[in-house]
Amino acid sequence: MNPENDPMDEDDMRPEYDLQGGVRGKYYKRYMDGTNLILLDPDVAAVFHDSESVNQALRGLIKVAGQLEHATSPKGERA
């Protein structure tokens, strides 16, 4: 790379960028705990407008699936 064109030598911070109130590592713990980002298809997102409604529906599905699993277990093997 030509030293005359080195982008590291240029100061491209604009005066309107004010980083004085920033907190270093503000989201570090949350990031380290991990997150699960799930993208919904548009037709599903039209029904579920927020994460709470999605969670509620999935908990209901888990409950029903668990009941179905117990109902279809072979005789004598009920939990």
Buried (B, 14 or more C-beta within 10 A) or exposed (E): EEEEEEEEEEEEEEEEEEEEEEEEEEEEEEEEEEEEEEEEEEEEEEEBEEEEEBEEEEEEEEEEEEEEEEEEEEEEEEE
